[in-house]
């Protein structure tokens, strides 16, 4: 519980926003480096008008259509942050512009309703797709049990924060835990909808509930011995490190923990990791890249190069966005990017296209059936070299491309978890099979063509 008389989260967030507005000089460097401007269809807009409009949107929720389009098209690539010389975080300002627009366009009750609906939709999808793949014991290992918020007698050195949606592709999260076990890392797992970062409420324009949800999760995450949270999800990382923790620090005078993305955490321990990479993995790979969290692509590259037998090929494709799901604000652009990357991987003769994040894997993995290379997660490569293996059940189900077949394949777990088969089929069709921005190849006969 916050102390009595503590200034509200939304008020302090507003103070941070005002400081950022005051610091912006309208130098326009953020516009010049932004990869969203051209595919958003606003390349002819004057840079000073775009950023000026964003500042108006942040202040009032009203501004020119080109600036609204720019804010809505932000892929969270982070290039703007590196370009600014004045300590401004333009990505934060664009997020606050979207928040202000939502507050201007919708009444508070409608914003609250949309936030609740988004949260429930995420919760339902995560719960269903994880239970179609995992039994209760493994779900509990990933922190998904009624007592998951309870603290151990002795706090672990780290909290490993999964976020929500990686639980749809649980082999990735489990490999992260397996790797930490091999390295002797002391951790407690937290995550899932019960530890929401508040992003659904922020997108709906409900800043007050964003603060409540995130502060509740923050209190749970703050109980590691070292005050360190290892985070998997880049969305949660940006939400906490740019929106929540700086606001709470200003509100309370200190922040309860620091966050470090898992790939950077691993890179910081290369000397510890290297002796465990004992098995050759003779594979020619290309890395699917998203630069939104500074240092993650570089860490992934360094780790892959350290695995014996791995040959890393640069496909020389654009790297944009925080993760694949964020590029979805520009759907046509996203489909073109994914197709060009698949074609480049084919032309380069790679054995595998390797992604880091869970949304990348969800969107790309079914293409494995159409192209002459595998689509895998980076932790599968690291794990193989360490003698670790987790079956990619998500990909196995998705390549079936038939909701009824998938539900039938999962019938034992549906029964064990007392799931409704009709609900399972709806979620499979909408979220597992529907999560396909670039359609699979189709032959003239209307069936998926072989690679």
C-alpha positions as CSV (number, residue, x, y, z in Angstrom):
1,X,0.0,0.0,0.0
2,X,1.3,3.5,-0.8
3,X,1.9,5.8,2.2
4,X,-0.9,8.1,3.3
5,X,-0.9,11.5,1.5
6,X,1.4,10.1,-1.3
7,X,0.9,12.0,-4.5
8,X,-1.1,9.9,-7.0
9,X,0.7,8.0,-9.7
10,X,-1.2,9.9,-12.5
11,X,-0.2,13.2,-11.0
12,X,3.5,12.4,-10.8
13,X,3.4,10.9,-14.3
14,X,2.0,14.3,-15.4
15,X,4.9,16.0,-13.7
16,X,7.4,13.8,-15.6
17,X,5.6,14.5,-18.8
18,X,5.8,18.3,-18.2
19,X,9.5,18.0,-17.5
20,X,10.0,16.2,-20.8
21,X,7.9,18.7,-22.7
22,X,10.0,21.5,-21.3
23,X,13.3,19.7,-22.2
24,X,12.3,19.2,-25.9
25,X,14.0,21.7,-28.2
26,X,12.1,20.5,-31.3
27,X,15.5,19.8,-32.9
28,X,13.6,17.1,-35.0
29,X,16.4,14.5,-34.8
30,X,13.9,12.0,-33.5
31,X,11.8,12.4,-36.6
32,X,14.8,12.1,-38.9
33,X,15.8,8.7,-37.6
34,X,12.4,7.2,-37.0
35,X,11.8,4.1,-39.2
36,X,8.0,4.6,-38.9
37,X,7.7,7.9,-40.8
38,X,8.0,6.5,-44.3
39,X,5.8,3.4,-44.0
40,X,3.2,5.4,-42.1
41,X,2.7,7.5,-45.2
42,X,3.9,10.8,-43.8
43,X,7.4,11.3,-45.3
44,X,6.4,14.7,-46.8
45,X,5.4,16.1,-43.4
46,X,7.8,18.7,-42.1
47,X,9.8,17.4,-39.1
48,X,9.2,20.4,-37.0
49,X,5.4,20.1,-37.6
50,X,5.4,16.5,-36.7
51,X,7.2,16.9,-33.4
52,X,5.3,20.2,-32.6
53,X,2.1,18.3,-33.2
54,X,3.2,15.6,-30.8
55,X,3.8,18.1,-28.1
56,X,0.3,19.5,-28.7
57,X,-1.2,16.0,-28.5
58,X,0.6,15.3,-25.2
59,X,-0.6,18.6,-23.7
60,X,-4.2,18.6,-24.9
61,X,-5.0,15.4,-26.8
62,X,-5.6,17.5,-29.9
63,X,-3.2,18.0,-32.8
64,X,-2.6,17.6,-36.5
65,X,-3.6,14.3,-38.2
66,X,0.0,13.7,-39.4
67,X,1.2,13.8,-35.8
68,X,-1.6,11.5,-34.6
69,X,-0.6,9.1,-37.4
70,X,3.1,9.2,-36.3
71,X,2.2,8.5,-32.7
72,X,-0.1,5.6,-33.7
73,X,2.7,4.2,-36.0
74,X,5.4,4.0,-33.4
75,X,7.1,0.5,-33.5
76,X,9.1,1.3,-30.3
77,X,12.4,0.9,-32.2
78,X,14.2,3.3,-29.9
79,X,16.3,5.0,-32.5
80,X,14.8,8.3,-31.4
81,X,16.2,7.9,-27.9
82,X,19.7,7.4,-29.2
83,X,19.3,10.5,-31.5
84,X,18.3,13.0,-28.8
85,X,21.0,15.2,-27.3
86,X,18.8,16.8,-24.7
87,X,17.9,13.9,-22.4
88,X,14.4,13.6,-23.9
89,X,12.9,10.2,-24.4
90,X,10.8,10.7,-27.6
91,X,9.5,7.1,-27.4
92,X,8.0,8.1,-24.0
93,X,6.5,11.2,-25.4
94,X,4.9,9.3,-28.2
95,X,3.4,6.9,-25.7
96,X,2.1,9.8,-23.7
97,X,0.7,11.3,-26.9
98,X,-1.3,8.1,-27.5
99,X,-2.4,8.2,-23.8
100,X,-3.6,11.8,-24.2
101,X,-5.4,11.1,-27.4
102,X,-7.2,8.2,-25.8
103,X,-8.2,10.4,-22.8
104,X,-9.4,13.1,-25.2
105,X,-11.4,10.7,-27.5
106,X,-13.1,8.5,-24.9
107,X,-14.9,9.1,-21.6
108,X,-13.3,7.7,-18.4
109,X,-15.8,4.8,-18.1
110,X,-15.2,3.7,-21.7
111,X,-11.4,3.8,-21.1
112,X,-11.8,1.7,-18.0
113,X,-14.0,-0.7,-19.8
114,X,-11.6,-1.1,-22.7
115,X,-8.7,-1.6,-20.3
116,X,-10.5,-4.4,-18.5
117,X,-11.5,-6.1,-21.7
118,X,-7.9,-6.0,-23.1
119,X,-6.6,-7.4,-19.8
120,X,-9.2,-10.2,-19.8
121,X,-8.5,-11.1,-23.4
122,X,-4.8,-11.4,-22.7
123,X,-5.4,-13.4,-19.5
124,X,-7.8,-15.8,-21.3
125,X,-5.4,-16.4,-24.2
126,X,-2.4,-16.9,-22.0
127,X,-4.3,-19.3,-19.7
128,X,-5.8,-21.3,-22.5
129,X,-2.7,-21.7,-24.8
130,X,-0.4,-22.5,-21.9
131,X,-2.7,-25.1,-20.5
132,X,-3.1,-26.7,-24.0
133,X,0.7,-27.4,-23.8
134,X,1.6,-27.9,-20.1
135,X,0.6,-30.0,-17.2
136,X,0.0,-28.5,-13.7
137,X,3.5,-29.2,-12.4
138,X,5.3,-27.4,-15.3
139,X,2.8,-24.5,-15.1
140,X,3.7,-24.1,-11.4
141,X,7.4,-24.0,-12.3
142,X,6.5,-21.0,-14.4
143,X,4.8,-19.3,-11.5
144,X,1.3,-20.2,-12.6
145,X,-0.4,-21.4,-9.5
146,X,-2.8,-19.8,-6.9
147,X,0.0,-19.3,-4.4
148,X,2.5,-17.9,-7.0
149,X,2.6,-14.6,-5.3
150,X,3.8,-16.1,-2.0
151,X,7.3,-15.5,-1.0
152,X,9.9,-18.2,-0.1
153,X,11.3,-18.3,3.4
154,X,14.6,-16.9,2.0
155,X,14.5,-14.5,-0.9
156,X,16.2,-15.6,-4.1
157,X,19.0,-13.5,-5.5
158,X,16.9,-12.6,-8.5
159,X,13.3,-12.5,-9.6
160,X,12.8,-13.9,-13.1
161,X,9.8,-12.0,-14.6
162,X,8.2,-13.8,-17.5
163,X,5.6,-11.2,-18.4
164,X,2.4,-12.7,-19.8
165,X,2.6,-13.8,-23.5
166,X,5.8,-15.9,-23.4
167,X,3.6,-18.4,-21.6
168,X,2.0,-19.1,-25.0
169,X,5.4,-20.4,-26.1
170,X,6.5,-22.0,-22.9
171,X,9.5,-23.9,-24.2
172,X,11.3,-20.5,-24.4
173,X,10.7,-19.6,-20.8
174,X,11.5,-23.1,-19.6
175,X,14.8,-23.0,-21.5
176,X,15.7,-19.7,-19.7
177,X,15.0,-21.4,-16.4
178,X,17.1,-24.5,-17.4
179,X,20.0,-22.3,-18.4
180,X,19.9,-20.4,-15.1
181,X,19.8,-23.7,-13.2
182,X,22.9,-24.9,-15.0
183,X,24.6,-21.6,-14.1
184,X,23.6,-22.0,-10.5
185,X,21.5,-18.8,-10.5
186,X,19.2,-18.3,-7.5
187,X,15.8,-17.0,-8.7
188,X,12.1,-17.0,-8.1
189,X,9.7,-17.0,-11.1
190,X,6.9,-14.5,-11.3
191,X,4.7,-13.5,-14.2
192,X,1.5,-14.1,-16.0
193,X,-1.7,-11.9,-15.8
194,X,-1.5,-11.9,-11.9
195,X,1.7,-9.8,-12.4
196,X,0.5,-7.5,-15.1
197,X,2.7,-4.6,-16.1
198,X,-0.4,-2.4,-16.8
199,X,0.2,-2.1,-20.6
200,X,-3.4,-3.0,-21.5
201,X,-4.7,-0.2,-19.3
202,X,-2.2,2.3,-20.7
203,X,-3.2,1.5,-24.3
204,X,-6.8,2.0,-23.3
205,X,-6.0,5.5,-21.9
206,X,-6.6,4.5,-18.2
207,X,-3.5,6.0,-16.5
208,X,-4.9,5.6,-13.0
209,X,-5.5,1.9,-13.4
210,X,-2.1,1.5,-15.2
211,X,-0.5,2.8,-12.0
212,X,-2.5,0.5,-9.8
213,X,-1.9,-2.6,-11.8
214,X,1.8,-2.0,-12.3
215,X,2.3,-0.9,-8.6
216,X,0.7,-4.1,-7.4
217,X,3.0,-6.2,-9.6
218,X,6.0,-4.0,-8.6
219,X,5.4,-4.8,-5.0
220,X,5.5,-8.5,-5.8
221,X,8.6,-8.2,-7.9
222,X,10.6,-6.2,-5.3
223,X,11.5,-9.1,-3.0
224,X,14.8,-10.4,-4.4
225,X,17.9,-10.4,-2.3
226,X,19.9,-8.3,-4.8
227,X,17.0,-6.0,-5.8
228,X,17.3,-7.3,-9.3
229,X,14.6,-8.4,-11.7
230,X,15.5,-10.4,-14.9
231,X,12.8,-9.8,-17.4
232,X,12.0,-11.7,-20.5
233,X,9.3,-9.6,-22.2
234,X,10.5,-6.4,-23.9
235,X,7.1,-4.8,-23.6
236,X,7.1,-5.2,-19.8
237,X,10.7,-4.0,-19.8
238,X,9.8,-0.7,-21.6
239,X,6.6,-0.3,-19.6
240,X,8.4,-0.6,-16.3
241,X,11.7,1.2,-17.1
242,X,10.3,4.1,-19.0
243,X,6.7,4.5,-17.6
244,X,6.4,2.9,-14.2
245,X,9.7,2.8,-12.2
246,X,10.8,6.4,-13.0
247,X,7.4,7.7,-11.9
248,X,7.4,5.6,-8.7
249,X,11.0,6.7,-8.0
250,X,9.8,10.3,-8.2
251,X,6.7,9.5,-6.2
252,X,8.4,7.7,-3.4
253,X,12.0,8.8,-3.5
254,X,13.5,5.4,-4.5
255,X,12.8,2.5,-6.9
256,X,12.3,-1.0,-5.5
257,X,14.4,-2.8,-8.0
258,X,16.4,-2.6,-11.2
259,X,15.5,-4.6,-14.4
260,X,17.8,-6.4,-16.8
261,X,16.7,-8.2,-20.0
262,X,17.6,-11.9,-20.0
263,X,19.9,-11.7,-23.0
264,X,21.9,-8.9,-21.5
265,X,21.9,-10.8,-18.2
266,X,23.4,-13.8,-20.1
267,X,26.0,-11.7,-21.9
268,X,27.1,-10.3,-18.5
269,X,27.9,-13.9,-17.6
270,X,29.7,-15.1,-20.7
271,X,32.7,-16.3,-18.7
272,X,30.3,-18.3,-16.5
273,X,28.3,-19.5,-19.5
274,X,31.3,-20.5,-21.8
275,X,32.3,-23.7,-19.9
276,X,28.7,-25.1,-20.2
277,X,28.7,-24.8,-24.0
278,X,30.3,-28.2,-24.5
279,X,28.4,-29.6,-27.5
280,X,29.0,-28.5,-31.0
281,X,26.0,-27.2,-32.8
282,X,26.9,-27.3,-36.5
283,X,24.4,-24.9,-37.9
284,X,24.3,-21.9,-40.2
285,X,22.0,-19.3,-38.7
286,X,20.6,-15.8,-39.3
287,X,19.4,-13.7,-36.4
288,X,15.9,-12.1,-36.6
289,X,16.6,-8.6,-35.0
290,X,14.6,-6.0,-33.1
291,X,16.6,-3.2,-31.6
292,X,14.0,-1.6,-29.3
293,X,15.8,-2.7,-26.1
294,X,19.4,-1.4,-26.2
295,X,22.0,-4.1,-26.2
296,X,19.8,-7.1,-26.7
297,X,20.7,-7.7,-30.4
298,X,24.3,-7.2,-29.6
299,X,24.1,-9.6,-26.7
300,X,22.3,-12.2,-28.8
301,X,24.9,-11.9,-31.5
302,X,27.8,-12.3,-29.1
303,X,26.2,-15.3,-27.5
304,X,25.5,-17.1,-30.8
305,X,29.1,-16.5,-31.9
306,X,30.3,-18.2,-28.7
307,X,28.4,-21.4,-29.4
308,X,30.8,-23.9,-30.9
309,X,29.9,-24.8,-34.5
310,X,27.5,-21.9,-35.1
311,X,28.1,-19.9,-38.3
312,X,26.2,-16.6,-38.0
313,X,25.1,-15.0,-41.3
314,X,24.0,-11.4,-41.7
315,X,21.0,-11.1,-44.0
316,X,21.4,-7.3,-44.1
317,X,17.7,-6.8,-43.5
318,X,16.1,-3.8,-41.7
319,X,16.0,-4.2,-37.9
320,X,13.0,-2.2,-36.5
321,X,10.6,-2.4,-33.6
322,X,10.6,-3.6,-30.1
323,X,9.5,-7.1,-31.1
324,X,7.4,-8.4,-34.0
325,X,4.1,-7.6,-32.4
326,X,4.9,-3.9,-32.3
327,X,5.6,-3.7,-36.0
328,X,2.0,-4.7,-36.4
329,X,0.9,-1.1,-36.2
330,X,2.1,-1.0,-39.8
331,X,0.6,-4.3,-41.1
332,X,1.6,-4.0,-44.8
333,X,5.1,-2.9,-43.9
334,X,5.4,-5.8,-41.5
335,X,4.3,-8.4,-44.1
336,X,6.8,-7.0,-46.6
337,X,9.6,-7.1,-44.0
338,X,8.9,-10.7,-43.0
339,X,8.7,-11.9,-46.6
340,X,11.9,-10.2,-47.6
341,X,13.6,-11.7,-44.6
342,X,12.4,-15.2,-45.4
343,X,13.5,-14.8,-49.0
344,X,16.9,-13.6,-47.8
345,X,17.3,-16.5,-45.4
346,X,16.5,-18.9,-48.3
347,X,18.9,-17.2,-50.7
348,X,21.7,-17.3,-48.0
349,X,21.2,-21.0,-47.5
350,X,20.9,-20.8,-43.8
351,X,19.8,-23.8,-41.7
352,X,17.8,-21.8,-39.3
353,X,16.3,-18.3,-38.8
354,X,16.8,-17.6,-35.1
355,X,14.5,-15.2,-33.2
356,X,14.9,-13.8,-29.7
357,X,11.4,-12.9,-28.5
358,X,8.2,-14.9,-28.1
359,X,6.0,-12.8,-30.4
360,X,8.7,-13.2,-33.2
361,X,8.4,-17.0,-32.7
362,X,4.7,-17.0,-32.7
363,X,4.4,-15.1,-36.0
364,X,7.2,-16.8,-37.9
365,X,7.4,-20.4,-36.7
366,X,4.7,-21.9,-39.0
367,X,6.6,-20.6,-42.0
368,X,9.0,-23.4,-41.3
369,X,6.8,-25.8,-43.3
370,X,7.1,-23.6,-46.4
371,X,10.8,-22.7,-46.4
372,X,14.0,-24.8,-46.6
373,X,15.2,-23.8,-43.1
374,X,14.1,-24.2,-39.5
375,X,12.6,-21.3,-37.4
376,X,13.8,-21.5,-33.8
377,X,14.5,-19.5,-30.7
378,X,18.0,-18.5,-29.7
379,X,17.7,-20.4,-26.4
380,X,17.2,-23.6,-28.3
381,X,20.7,-23.1,-29.9
382,X,22.2,-22.2,-26.5
383,X,20.4,-25.1,-24.8
384,X,21.5,-27.6,-27.4
385,X,25.1,-26.7,-26.8
386,X,24.5,-27.1,-23.0
387,X,22.8,-30.4,-23.4
388,X,19.3,-28.9,-22.7
389,X,16.2,-29.5,-24.7
390,X,12.6,-28.4,-24.6
391,X,10.0,-29.5,-27.1
392,X,8.5,-26.6,-29.1
393,X,4.9,-27.7,-28.7
394,X,3.5,-24.4,-29.9
395,X,5.2,-24.8,-33.4
396,X,4.1,-28.4,-33.6
397,X,0.5,-27.4,-33.0
398,X,0.6,-24.4,-35.3
399,X,2.0,-26.1,-38.3
400,X,-1.1,-28.4,-38.2
401,X,-3.2,-25.4,-39.4
402,X,-6.4,-27.0,-38.4
403,X,-8.2,-25.9,-35.2
404,X,-10.1,-29.2,-34.8
405,X,-7.0,-31.3,-35.2
406,X,-5.2,-29.1,-32.7
407,X,-7.9,-29.4,-30.1
408,X,-8.1,-33.2,-30.6
409,X,-4.3,-33.4,-30.2
410,X,-4.6,-31.5,-26.9
411,X,-7.6,-33.5,-25.6
412,X,-5.8,-35.1,-22.6
413,X,-4.7,-31.7,-21.3
414,X,-8.1,-30.2,-22.0
415,X,-9.6,-32.9,-19.7
416,X,-6.9,-32.6,-17.0
417,X,-7.4,-28.8,-16.8
418,X,-11.2,-29.1,-17.1
419,X,-11.2,-26.8,-20.1
420,X,-14.2,-26.2,-22.4
421,X,-13.3,-27.7,-25.8
422,X,-15.4,-25.1,-27.5
423,X,-13.5,-22.3,-25.8
424,X,-10.3,-24.1,-26.6
425,X,-11.1,-24.2,-30.3
426,X,-12.1,-20.5,-30.3
427,X,-8.8,-19.4,-28.7
428,X,-6.8,-21.7,-31.0
429,X,-8.5,-20.3,-34.1
430,X,-8.3,-16.7,-33.1
431,X,-4.9,-16.5,-31.3
432,X,-2.8,-19.5,-32.3
433,X,-3.7,-19.8,-36.0
434,X,-4.9,-16.2,-36.3
435,X,-1.5,-14.9,-35.2
436,X,-0.1,-15.0,-38.8
437,X,0.6,-11.6,-40.2
438,X,2.3,-13.0,-43.4
439,X,0.0,-15.7,-44.7
440,X,1.5,-19.1,-45.3
441,X,2.1,-20.2,-48.9
442,X,-1.0,-21.5,-50.7
443,X,-1.0,-23.6,-53.9
444,X,-3.5,-23.3,-56.7
445,X,-5.5,-26.1,-55.1
446,X,-6.0,-23.9,-52.0
447,X,-3.8,-25.9,-49.6
448,X,-0.5,-25.0,-48.0
449,X,2.3,-25.6,-50.5
450,X,5.4,-27.5,-49.6
451,X,8.6,-25.6,-49.2
